[in-house]
Amino acid sequence: MTTNRRNFLVSGAGAGMAVAAAGVSRVAMAALPEPVLQTNPATMPPLVPSTGRAYNPVVTLNGWTLPWRMHNGVKEFHLVAEPVVREMAPGFKAHLWGYNGQSPGPTIEVVEGDRVRVFVTNKLPEHTSVHWHGQRLPNGMDGVTGLTQPGISPGKTFVYEFVARRPGTFMYHPHADEMVQMAMGMMGFWITHPKAKHPLIDEVDRDFVFLLNAYDVEPGAYTPKIMTMLEFNLWSWNSRIFPGIDSLNVRKGDKVRIRAGNLTMTNHPLHLHGHEFVVTGTDGGPTPKAARWPEVTTDVAVGQMRQFEFLADEEGDWAFHCHKSHHTMNAMGHGVPTMIGVEHRGVVREIAKLIPDYMVMSERGMADMTEMQMPLPDNTAAMMGGEGPFGSVEMGGMFSVLKVRASQKAGDYTDPGWYAHPKGSQAFEWTGAIAEPARFASEGRNSMPSHAVPGTEIEVQVRKPKGHAGH
């Protein structure tokens, strides 16, 4: 894992002293674990545990797992809430808020029964807190500003301590000025692995995690508009948009688990091509086996976690995306007029010289815009694109690719490149004669015919109610 390390100095009795979130002794806070930072937006390899109980680690899509230290039997982490610069796609960066150099923050991995201590240092310009979404813990550790704790003021450090009581898929996010802080990208994943073989939790070969988030960043701008409620223009996985989202690379025959959490303001039907899966868990815990059924799409509502599993038994490059079509586009202006059927490309180029962010739909549809090569404002991602082996994929936003290969080695997460289709297994252009289409025999008939006799005229008489003259 490529990381930048920075010493965190704590003064004796001054402003740097840690303050307990609830009832933690000052002896436990005598020395903070070193914060570890990450600024690389690529998917980092799984962090194999070197201390504590063993587990099969997850892989955070375009993210990483936070290292820890063991201190007197307690697993200690250090989160730093701070402004960050997140590369959302190559050439497009956003000024967000996050943790330890990234948005979302690093994934935290623990084992059921672990005593966990998390130090949270605030480097934001306003107070914050951390809510441990879905966890069973003492009320004073729940992280709700004003209700269970005072806010963590700028420059201060709080500590949260609790036992990871149940295995599952969770997340963390502020419960302070939520509309601003979550709109700016403050969130992260939390995984609690089972301590022993669990009747409802199977072992898997690959375990991917990511958060669904959304932003409203105007073309040419860097900072999200925090007051947006519905009309977001960037739909992202782990604050990355396609083609900036890494592929999920697996070996043929692997049992794969994907965990996703939704911190946007709408639902997302996640759809996987080429395979069926079963939903095996939520943030409430593993689902009973009798309640599971095969799916190719699962809807993740606001504030929910979903984990689903499948056997990767079909080789190829399989699309994986949100099935809301406008969620697989980037920087989409909601006031863009439809100009289908109108030749205007030359006019658009001239207007764009004066108004860089001017944009209208092409006369042949949106796909035509990938060919127009219109100049984009600075620091803006193309509305859709992503080059595949046969041209533009014509996607953006919440889109990635599941790459299944028989040649992929166990534990290897590197990109195998594009799939080479066996001869005779790919769609091709037909150059032969095309027969005239036959008309369906019952075409034009109503499924529920009228009782009126054909050819009969029906007279309709309208009578005004009495006593309402002049109305």
HUZI-V487769 format. One record per backbone hydrogen bond with DSSP energy under -1.0 kcal/mol. CO is the residue of the C=O (numbers start at 1). NH is the residue of the N-H. E is the energy in kcal/mol with one decimal. If there is no record, write none. Layout:
co & nh & e
CO & NH & E
CO & NH & E
This chain:
co & nh & e
4 & 37 & -2.1
14 & 17 & -1.5
27 & 30 & -1.5
35 & 6 & -1.0
37 & 4 & -1.8
59 & 209 & -2.1
60 & 63 & -2.0
63 & 44 & -2.6
64 & 107 & -3.0
69 & 76 & -3.1
71 & 74 & -1.5
74 & 71 & -2.8
75 & 117 & -2.6
76 & 69 & -1.9
77 & 119 & -2.6
79 & 121 & -2.7
80 & 100 & -2.2
81 & 123 & -3.2
82 & 98 & -2.8
84 & 96 & -2.2
86 & 94 & -2.6
88 & 241 & -2.5
89 & 92 & -2.9
92 & 88 & -1.7
92 & 89 & -1.6
94 & 86 & -2.5
96 & 84 & -3.0
98 & 82 & -2.1
99 & 102 & -1.8
100 & 38 & -2.2
102 & 99 & -2.4
107 & 66 & -2.9
108 & 191 & -2.9
110 & 193 & -2.9
111 & 114 & -2.9
114 & 164 & -2.7
115 & 75 & -2.6
116 & 162 & -2.0
117 & 77 & -2.5
118 & 160 & -2.5
119 & 79 & -3.2
120 & 158 & -2.4
121 & 81 & -2.7
122 & 155 & -3.0
128 & 152 & -3.5
131 & 133 & -1.2
131 & 173 & -1.8
132 & 135 & -2.1
133 & 171 & -1.1
138 & 141 & -2.2
139 & 142 & -1.7
144 & 147 & -1.5
144 & 148 & -2.7
144 & 149 & -1.1
149 & 146 & -2.9
152 & 128 & -1.4
153 & 156 & -2.3
156 & 122 & -2.6
157 & 19 & -4.1
158 & 120 & -3.2
159 & 21 & -1.9
160 & 118 & -3.0
162 & 116 & -3.1
163 & 165 & -1.4
164 & 113 & -3.5
168 & 192 & -2.3
170 & 190 & -2.5
171 & 133 & -1.1
172 & 188 & -1.9
173 & 131 & -3.5
175 & 145 & -1.6
177 & 181 & -2.7
178 & 182 & -2.7
180 & 184 & -1.4
181 & 186 & -2.1
182 & 185 & -1.3
184 & 97 & -3.0
187 & 105 & -3.5
188 & 172 & -2.7
189 & 108 & -2.3
190 & 170 & -3.0
191 & 110 & -2.5
192 & 168 & -2.3
193 & 112 & -3.4
206 & 257 & -2.9
207 & 59 & -3.1
208 & 259 & -2.8
209 & 61 & -2.5
210 & 261 & -1.4
211 & 238 & -3.2
212 & 263 & -2.5
213 & 236 & -3.1
215 & 233 & -1.3
215 & 234 & -2.0
216 & 225 & -2.8
218 & 221 & -2.7
222 & 95 & -2.9
225 & 228 & -1.1
230 & 232 & -2.0
234 & 215 & -2.6
236 & 213 & -2.3
240 & 237 & -2.3
241 & 244 & -3.4
248 & 403 & -2.5
250 & 405 & -1.7
251 & 254 & -2.3
254 & 312 & -2.8
255 & 205 & -2.4
255 & 206 & -1.7
256 & 310 & -2.0
257 & 208 & -2.8
258 & 308 & -2.5
259 & 210 & -1.7
260 & 306 & -2.7
261 & 212 & -3.7
262 & 303 & -2.3
268 & 270 & -1.0
268 & 300 & -2.0
269 & 323 & -2.7
270 & 298 & -2.2
271 & 321 & -2.3
277 & 295 & -2.5
278 & 309 & -2.4
280 & 287 & -2.0
281 & 307 & -2.3
282 & 285 & -1.6
285 & 282 & -2.2
288 & 291 & -1.6
289 & 292 & -1.3
295 & 277 & -2.9
296 & 272 & -2.4
298 & 270 & -2.6
300 & 268 & -1.7
301 & 304 & -2.0
304 & 262 & -2.6
306 & 260 & -2.9
307 & 280 & -2.1
307 & 281 & -1.4
308 & 258 & -2.7
309 & 278 & -2.0
310 & 256 & -2.8
311 & 313 & -1.9
312 & 253 & -3.4
316 & 404 & -2.5
318 & 402 & -3.6
319 & 273 & -2.5
320 & 400 & -2.6
321 & 271 & -3.2
324 & 327 & -2.4
325 & 328 & -1.4
327 & 398 & -2.7
328 & 396 & -1.2
333 & 336 & -1.1
337 & 361 & -2.1
339 & 342 & -2.2
344 & 348 & -2.4
345 & 349 & -2.0
346 & 350 & -1.5
347 & 351 & -2.5
348 & 352 & -2.7
351 & 354 & -1.2
351 & 355 & -3.0
355 & 358 & -2.2
362 & 365 & -1.0
363 & 341 & -2.5
366 & 369 & -1.7
367 & 370 & -1.4
368 & 371 & -1.2
383 & 330 & -3.4
385 & 395 & -1.7
386 & 393 & -3.3
388 & 391 & -1.3
391 & 388 & -3.4
395 & 385 & -2.7
397 & 242 & -2.1
397 & 399 & -1.8
398 & 322 & -1.9
400 & 320 & -2.2
401 & 248 & -2.6
402 & 318 & -3.0
403 & 250 & -2.8
404 & 316 & -2.0
405 & 252 & -2.4
409 & 412 & -2.1
422 & 425 & -1.9
440 & 443 & -1.9
442 & 445 & -1.8
453 & 456 & -2.1
468 & 471 & -1.8
